[in-house]
Amino acid sequence: PLHNLAHPCRLHDDCIMVMIPDPYKALGLPHSASEKQIKTSYRKLALNLHPDRLVRTNATEQERKDAAKKFAAIQAAYDLLSDLNKK
């Protein structure tokens, strides 16, 4: 399996390191997915899982941390799959 250690943000001390065993699975895609499918899936998930969306809700601190981890995982998966040299 493909492994990627991603650091989603270099600006904050509390950033999350994410290990992605299968970037296709993180994006909910088959291994035969096209570049367009990868991009579409990433954008859809990013809109739904972005941690800033939880600021407007009554989300708990744990829910916010979980959302940040999920968002970091899909971001790292997309970064890996969208770069042909890393893919």
N, CA, C and O atoms as CSV, one atom per row, in Angstrom:
chain,resi,resn,atom,element,x,y,z
A,1,PRO,N,N,0.818,-1.203,0.000
A,1,PRO,CA,C,0.000,0.000,0.000
A,1,PRO,C,C,0.855,1.258,0.000
A,1,PRO,O,O,1.995,1.272,0.466
A,2,LEU,N,N,0.278,2.280,-0.524
A,2,LEU,CA,C,0.934,3.575,-0.625
A,2,LEU,C,C,0.884,4.265,0.727
A,2,LEU,O,O,-0.168,4.272,1.367
A,3,HIS,N,N,1.976,4.841,1.177
A,3,HIS,CA,C,1.999,5.560,2.445
A,3,HIS,C,C,2.486,6.970,2.206
A,3,HIS,O,O,3.412,7.206,1.430
A,4,ASN,N,N,1.850,7.897,2.881
A,4,ASN,CA,C,2.234,9.293,2.752
A,4,ASN,C,C,2.125,9.948,4.114
A,4,ASN,O,O,1.084,9.865,4.767
A,5,LEU,N,N,3.175,10.587,4.540
A,5,LEU,CA,C,3.141,11.344,5.776
A,5,LEU,C,C,3.018,12.800,5.380
A,5,LEU,O,O,3.930,13.369,4.780
A,6,ALA,N,N,1.901,13.396,5.713
A,6,ALA,CA,C,1.625,14.754,5.248
A,6,ALA,C,C,1.520,15.711,6.415
A,6,ALA,O,O,1.022,15.358,7.485
A,7,HIS,N,N,1.979,16.891,6.205
A,7,HIS,CA,C,1.858,17.949,7.199
A,7,HIS,C,C,0.979,19.017,6.571
A,7,HIS,O,O,1.438,19.755,5.699
A,8,PRO,N,N,-0.284,19.115,6.997
A,8,PRO,CA,C,-1.242,19.980,6.311
A,8,PRO,C,C,-0.973,21.477,6.417
A,8,PRO,O,O,-1.422,22.239,5.560
A,9,CYS,N,N,-0.263,21.910,7.430
A,9,CYS,CA,C,-0.077,23.345,7.616
A,9,CYS,C,C,1.241,23.595,8.326
A,9,CYS,O,O,1.550,22.930,9.315
A,10,ARG,N,N,1.997,24.520,7.847
A,10,ARG,CA,C,3.274,24.822,8.477
A,10,ARG,C,C,3.203,26.123,9.296
A,10,ARG,O,O,4.225,26.606,9.785
A,11,LEU,N,N,2.018,26.675,9.441
A,11,LEU,CA,C,1.872,27.954,10.121
A,11,LEU,C,C,1.473,27.838,11.588
A,11,LEU,O,O,1.616,28.803,12.338
A,12,HIS,N,N,0.978,26.686,12.008
A,12,HIS,CA,C,0.465,26.542,13.359
A,12,HIS,C,C,1.210,25.459,14.121
A,12,HIS,O,O,1.629,24.459,13.537
A,13,ASP,N,N,1.374,25.654,15.419
A,13,ASP,CA,C,2.052,24.673,16.262
A,13,ASP,C,C,1.223,23.419,16.489
A,13,ASP,O,O,1.776,22.354,16.765
A,14,ASP,N,N,-0.095,23.529,16.376
A,14,ASP,CA,C,-0.965,22.396,16.673
A,14,ASP,C,C,-1.381,21.632,15.416
A,14,ASP,O,O,-2.427,20.983,15.406
A,15,CYS,N,N,-0.584,21.702,14.375
A,15,CYS,CA,C,-0.909,20.995,13.143
A,15,CYS,C,C,-0.890,19.488,13.367
A,15,CYS,O,O,-0.277,18.985,14.308
A,16,ILE,N,N,-1.568,18.799,12.490
A,16,ILE,CA,C,-1.758,17.363,12.642
A,16,ILE,C,C,-0.953,16.619,11.584
A,16,ILE,O,O,-1.045,16.922,10.394
A,17,MET,N,N,-0.165,15.647,12.024
A,17,MET,CA,C,0.536,14.780,11.092
A,17,MET,C,C,-0.413,13.645,10.743
A,17,MET,O,O,-1.049,13.074,11.629
A,18,VAL,N,N,-0.514,13.316,9.472
A,18,VAL,CA,C,-1.491,12.336,9.026
A,18,VAL,C,C,-0.801,11.233,8.238
A,18,VAL,O,O,-0.007,11.508,7.338
A,19,MET,N,N,-1.101,9.996,8.575
A,19,MET,CA,C,-0.603,8.851,7.827
A,19,MET,C,C,-1.747,8.341,6.962
A,19,MET,O,O,-2.816,8.008,7.473
A,20,ILE,N,N,-1.525,8.282,5.663
A,20,ILE,CA,C,-2.571,7.858,4.748
A,20,ILE,C,C,-2.165,6.534,4.107
A,20,ILE,O,O,-1.316,6.509,3.216
A,21,PRO,N,N,-2.775,5.426,4.560
A,21,PRO,CA,C,-2.425,4.132,3.987
A,21,PRO,C,C,-2.878,3.998,2.536
A,21,PRO,O,O,-2.165,3.406,1.725
A,22,ASP,N,N,-4.041,4.530,2.194
A,22,ASP,CA,C,-4.555,4.442,0.834
A,22,ASP,C,C,-5.256,5.754,0.484
A,22,ASP,O,O,-6.383,5.989,0.921
A,23,PRO,N,N,-4.599,6.608,-0.298
A,23,PRO,CA,C,-5.196,7.908,-0.613
A,23,PRO,C,C,-6.491,7.805,-1.408
A,23,PRO,O,O,-7.358,8.672,-1.300
A,24,TYR,N,N,-6.625,6.748,-2.207
A,24,TYR,CA,C,-7.866,6.564,-2.958
A,24,TYR,C,C,-9.028,6.303,-2.002
A,24,TYR,O,O,-10.124,6.833,-2.182
A,25,LYS,N,N,-8.777,5.488,-0.995
A,25,LYS,CA,C,-9.807,5.178,-0.011
A,25,LYS,C,C,-10.181,6.429,0.780
A,25,LYS,O,O,-11.354,6.634,1.091
A,26,ALA,N,N,-9.204,7.262,1.107
A,26,ALA,CA,C,-9.468,8.497,1.848
A,26,ALA,C,C,-10.424,9.405,1.075
A,26,ALA,O,O,-11.227,10.123,1.670
A,27,LEU,N,N,-10.330,9.366,-0.251
A,27,LEU,CA,C,-11.204,10.185,-1.089
A,27,LEU,C,C,-12.446,9.425,-1.547
A,27,LEU,O,O,-13.291,9.978,-2.251
A,28,GLY,N,N,-12.559,8.155,-1.146
A,28,GLY,CA,C,-13.722,7.353,-1.513
A,28,GLY,C,C,-13.755,6.988,-2.978
A,28,GLY,O,O,-14.823,6.955,-3.589
A,29,LEU,N,N,-12.596,6.714,-3.547
A,29,LEU,CA,C,-12.487,6.443,-4.985
A,29,LEU,C,C,-11.844,5.087,-5.260
A,29,LEU,O,O,-11.089,4.573,-4.435
A,30,PRO,N,N,-12.148,4.505,-6.437
A,30,PRO,CA,C,-11.445,3.290,-6.842
A,30,PRO,C,C,-10.048,3.658,-7.359
A,30,PRO,O,O,-9.792,4.813,-7.697
A,31,HIS,N,N,-9.167,2.688,-7.416
A,31,HIS,CA,C,-7.798,2.945,-7.890
A,31,HIS,C,C,-7.764,3.325,-9.371
A,31,HIS,O,O,-6.745,3.813,-9.860
A,32,SER,N,N,-8.844,3.110,-10.072
A,32,SER,CA,C,-8.905,3.445,-11.497
A,32,SER,C,C,-9.472,4.853,-11.732
A,32,SER,O,O,-9.768,5.209,-12.873
A,33,ALA,N,N,-9.624,5.647,-10.687
A,33,ALA,CA,C,-10.224,6.979,-10.806
A,33,ALA,C,C,-9.389,7.900,-11.688
A,33,ALA,O,O,-8.158,7.865,-11.667
A,34,SER,N,N,-10.082,8.715,-12.455
A,34,SER,CA,C,-9.414,9.682,-13.331
A,34,SER,C,C,-9.020,10.919,-12.520
A,34,SER,O,O,-9.444,11.088,-11.377
A,35,GLU,N,N,-8.205,11.776,-13.130
A,35,GLU,CA,C,-7.800,13.021,-12.463
A,35,GLU,C,C,-9.021,13.882,-12.144
A,35,GLU,O,O,-9.084,14.513,-11.088
A,36,LYS,N,N,-9.983,13.906,-13.054
A,36,LYS,CA,C,-11.195,14.692,-12.836
A,36,LYS,C,C,-11.992,14.142,-11.659
A,36,LYS,O,O,-12.501,14.917,-10.849
A,37,GLN,N,N,-12.109,12.820,-11.549
A,37,GLN,CA,C,-12.828,12.209,-10.433
A,37,GLN,C,C,-12.124,12.508,-9.101
A,37,GLN,O,O,-12.776,12.764,-8.089
A,38,ILE,N,N,-10.807,12.472,-9.118
A,38,ILE,CA,C,-10.030,12.759,-7.916
A,38,ILE,C,C,-10.285,14.194,-7.460
A,38,ILE,O,O,-10.537,14.442,-6.281
A,39,LYS,N,N,-10.220,15.128,-8.393
A,39,LYS,CA,C,-10.422,16.537,-8.076
A,39,LYS,C,C,-11.852,16.786,-7.580
A,39,LYS,O,O,-12.051,17.506,-6.602
A,40,THR,N,N,-12.833,16.201,-8.242
A,40,THR,CA,C,-14.238,16.387,-7.864
A,40,THR,C,C,-14.504,15.838,-6.469
A,40,THR,O,O,-15.160,16.490,-5.656
A,41,SER,N,N,-14.000,14.649,-6.193
A,41,SER,CA,C,-14.203,14.033,-4.889
A,41,SER,C,C,-13.537,14.859,-3.794
A,41,SER,O,O,-14.121,15.073,-2.732
A,42,TYR,N,N,-12.321,15.321,-4.050
A,42,TYR,CA,C,-11.604,16.143,-3.067
A,42,TYR,C,C,-12.393,17.414,-2.748
A,42,TYR,O,O,-12.588,17.745,-1.578
A,43,ARG,N,N,-12.839,18.115,-3.766
A,43,ARG,CA,C,-13.557,19.374,-3.544
A,43,ARG,C,C,-14.844,19.154,-2.744
A,43,ARG,O,O,-15.171,19.931,-1.847
A,44,LYS,N,N,-15.557,18.097,-3.080
A,44,LYS,CA,C,-16.803,17.788,-2.374
A,44,LYS,C,C,-16.539,17.492,-0.895
A,44,LYS,O,O,-17.217,18.015,-0.011
A,45,LEU,N,N,-15.544,16.646,-0.649
A,45,LEU,CA,C,-15.202,16.305,0.731
A,45,LEU,C,C,-14.645,17.509,1.490
A,45,LEU,O,O,-14.958,17.708,2.663
A,46,ALA,N,N,-13.830,18.300,0.823
A,46,ALA,CA,C,-13.231,19.466,1.470
A,46,ALA,C,C,-14.301,20.461,1.913
A,46,ALA,O,O,-14.204,21.043,2.993
A,47,LEU,N,N,-15.304,20.652,1.090
A,47,LEU,CA,C,-16.390,21.558,1.463
A,47,LEU,C,C,-17.147,21.044,2.678
A,47,LEU,O,O,-17.515,21.823,3.557
A,48,ASN,N,N,-17.379,19.751,2.730
A,48,ASN,CA,C,-18.156,19.170,3.833
A,48,ASN,C,C,-17.354,19.021,5.121
A,48,ASN,O,O,-17.915,19.125,6.211
A,49,LEU,N,N,-16.053,18.781,5.010
A,49,LEU,CA,C,-15.246,18.474,6.184
A,49,LEU,C,C,-14.359,19.611,6.671
A,49,LEU,O,O,-13.633,19.444,7.651
A,50,HIS,N,N,-14.401,20.749,6.017
A,50,HIS,CA,C,-13.512,21.840,6.412
A,50,HIS,C,C,-13.796,22.253,7.851
A,50,HIS,O,O,-14.944,22.523,8.203
A,51,PRO,N,N,-12.755,22.306,8.690
A,51,PRO,CA,C,-12.934,22.639,10.109
A,51,PRO,C,C,-13.586,24.005,10.354
A,51,PRO,O,O,-14.266,24.180,11.364
A,52,ASP,N,N,-13.397,24.948,9.476
A,52,ASP,CA,C,-13.995,26.272,9.654
A,52,ASP,C,C,-15.520,26.235,9.594
A,52,ASP,O,O,-16.185,27.115,10.140
A,53,ARG,N,N,-16.068,25.231,8.939
A,53,ARG,CA,C,-17.528,25.099,8.888
A,53,ARG,C,C,-18.100,24.795,10.267
A,53,ARG,O,O,-19.242,25.147,10.562
A,54,LEU,N,N,-17.309,24.145,11.106
A,54,LEU,CA,C,-17.782,23.790,12.444
A,54,LEU,C,C,-17.789,24.977,13.398
A,54,LEU,O,O,-18.422,24.923,14.451
A,55,VAL,N,N,-17.098,26.036,13.041
A,55,VAL,CA,C,-17.070,27.222,13.892
A,55,VAL,C,C,-18.480,27.800,14.006
A,55,VAL,O,O,-18.857,28.328,15.052
A,56,ARG,N,N,-19.246,27.697,12.940
A,56,ARG,CA,C,-20.601,28.250,12.920
A,56,ARG,C,C,-21.612,27.353,13.632
A,56,ARG,O,O,-22.753,27.764,13.842
A,57,THR,N,N,-21.222,26.164,13.997
A,57,THR,CA,C,-22.123,25.236,14.675
A,57,THR,C,C,-21.735,25.137,16.146
A,57,THR,O,O,-20.783,25.777,16.593
A,58,ASN,N,N,-22.462,24.351,16.869
A,58,ASN,CA,C,-22.163,24.134,18.286
A,58,ASN,C,C,-21.296,22.892,18.462
A,58,ASN,O,O,-21.526,22.102,19.378
A,59,ALA,N,N,-20.322,22.715,17.613
A,59,ALA,CA,C,-19.453,21.542,17.664
A,59,ALA,C,C,-18.558,21.589,18.899
A,59,ALA,O,O,-18.109,22.651,19.329
A,60,THR,N,N,-18.316,20.413,19.449
A,60,THR,CA,C,-17.423,20.319,20.602
A,60,THR,C,C,-15.976,20.409,20.132
A,60,THR,O,O,-15.689,20.310,18.939
A,61,GLU,N,N,-15.084,20.594,21.072
A,61,GLU,CA,C,-13.654,20.660,20.741
A,61,GLU,C,C,-13.198,19.353,20.104
A,61,GLU,O,O,-12.398,19.368,19.168
A,62,GLN,N,N,-13.702,18.217,20.602
A,62,GLN,CA,C,-13.329,16.914,20.040
A,62,GLN,C,C,-13.828,16.774,18.602
A,62,GLN,O,O,-13.115,16.243,17.750
A,63,GLU,N,N,-15.037,17.244,18.327
A,63,GLU,CA,C,-15.576,17.198,16.963
A,63,GLU,C,C,-14.738,18.056,16.025
A,63,GLU,O,O,-14.524,17.696,14.868
A,64,ARG,N,N,-14.274,19.173,16.521
A,64,ARG,CA,C,-13.422,20.046,15.704
A,64,ARG,C,C,-12.079,19.388,15.411
A,64,ARG,O,O,-11.563,19.491,14.298
A,65,LYS,N,N,-11.514,18.712,16.411
A,65,LYS,CA,C,-10.249,18.018,16.199
A,65,LYS,C,C,-10.416,16.866,15.211
A,65,LYS,O,O,-9.564,16.652,14.348
A,66,ASP,N,N,-11.514,16.130,15.341
A,66,ASP,CA,C,-11.790,15.024,14.417
A,66,ASP,C,C,-11.955,15.542,12.990
A,66,ASP,O,O,-11.442,14.944,12.044
A,67,ALA,N,N,-12.668,16.650,12.841
A,67,ALA,CA,C,-12.860,17.244,11.518
A,67,ALA,C,C,-11.523,17.696,10.935
A,67,ALA,O,O,-11.277,17.530,9.741
A,68,ALA,N,N,-10.663,18.264,11.774
A,68,ALA,CA,C,-9.347,18.704,11.304
A,68,ALA,C,C,-8.517,17.521,10.824
A,68,ALA,O,O,-7.814,17.627,9.819
A,69,LYS,N,N,-8.591,16.390,11.535
A,69,LYS,CA,C,-7.857,15.189,11.125
A,69,LYS,C,C,-8.382,14.649,9.800
A,69,LYS,O,O,-7.603,14.293,8.916
A,70,LYS,N,N,-9.708,14.589,9.665
A,70,LYS,CA,C,-10.308,14.097,8.419
A,70,LYS,C,C,-9.947,15.014,7.257
A,70,LYS,O,O,-9.611,14.550,6.167
A,71,PHE,N,N,-10.019,16.319,7.502
A,71,PHE,CA,C,-9.687,17.274,6.452
A,71,PHE,C,C,-8.221,17.142,6.046
A,71,PHE,O,O,-7.895,17.179,4.860
A,72,ALA,N,N,-7.346,16.989,7.027
A,72,ALA,CA,C,-5.921,16.824,6.729
A,72,ALA,C,C,-5.681,15.556,5.922
A,72,ALA,O,O,-4.829,15.536,5.033
A,73,ALA,N,N,-6.427,14.498,6.227
A,73,ALA,CA,C,-6.264,13.236,5.495
A,73,ALA,C,C,-6.680,13.374,4.037
A,73,ALA,O,O,-5.980,12.892,3.146
A,74,ILE,N,N,-7.817,14.030,3.783
A,74,ILE,CA,C,-8.234,14.169,2.390
A,74,ILE,C,C,-7.342,15.148,1.650
A,74,ILE,O,O,-7.097,14.991,0.454
A,75,GLN,N,N,-6.855,16.158,2.357
A,75,GLN,CA,C,-5.939,17.120,1.735
A,75,GLN,C,C,-4.632,16.429,1.346
A,75,GLN,O,O,-4.118,16.638,0.248
A,76,ALA,N,N,-4.105,15.614,2.240
A,76,ALA,CA,C,-2.866,14.894,1.946
A,76,ALA,C,C,-3.077,13.896,0.823
A,76,ALA,O,O,-2.213,13.735,-0.039
A,77,ALA,N,N,-4.224,13.222,0.826
A,77,ALA,CA,C,-4.534,12.261,-0.244
A,77,ALA,C,C,-4.593,12.976,-1.590
A,77,ALA,O,O,-4.042,12.491,-2.578
A,78,TYR,N,N,-5.256,14.117,-1.629
A,78,TYR,CA,C,-5.345,14.877,-2.878
A,78,TYR,C,C,-3.976,15.375,-3.321
A,78,TYR,O,O,-3.642,15.306,-4.504
A,79,ASP,N,N,-3.187,15.872,-2.384
A,79,ASP,CA,C,-1.833,16.341,-2.724
A,79,ASP,C,C,-1.021,15.220,-3.352
A,79,ASP,O,O,-0.294,15.436,-4.321
A,80,LEU,N,N,-1.148,14.032,-2.799
A,80,LEU,CA,C,-0.407,12.884,-3.310
A,80,LEU,C,C,-0.897,12.469,-4.694
A,80,LEU,O,O,-0.096,12.252,-5.603
A,81,LEU,N,N,-2.216,12.359,-4.850
A,81,LEU,CA,C,-2.777,11.866,-6.107
A,81,LEU,C,C,-2.750,12.897,-7.232
A,81,LEU,O,O,-2.755,12.529,-8.406
A,82,SER,N,N,-2.723,14.164,-6.890
A,82,SER,CA,C,-2.731,15.191,-7.937
A,82,SER,C,C,-1.318,15.483,-8.461
A,82,SER,O,O,-1.161,16.132,-9.495
A,83,ASP,N,N,-0.305,15.011,-7.756
A,83,ASP,CA,C,1.079,15.194,-8.202
A,83,ASP,C,C,1.539,13.919,-8.900
A,83,ASP,O,O,1.736,12.889,-8.255
A,84,LEU,N,N,1.707,13.989,-10.206
A,84,LEU,CA,C,2.075,12.794,-10.985
A,84,LEU,C,C,3.419,12.203,-10.568
A,84,LEU,O,O,3.643,11.002,-10.723
A,85,ASN,N,N,4.316,13.042,-10.037
A,85,ASN,CA,C,5.604,12.532,-9.599
A,85,ASN,C,C,5.482,11.699,-8.323
A,85,ASN,O,O,6.248,10.756,-8.122
A,86,LYS,N,N,4.523,12.042,-7.461
A,86,LYS,CA,C,4.322,11.315,-6.204
A,86,LYS,C,C,3.413,10.109,-6.390
A,86,LYS,O,O,3.527,9.124,-5.661
A,87,LYS,N,N,2.524,10.182,-7.351
A,87,LYS,CA,C,1.529,9.141,-7.590
A,87,LYS,C,C,2.209,7.857,-7.956
A,87,LYS,O,O,1.541,6.852,-8.197
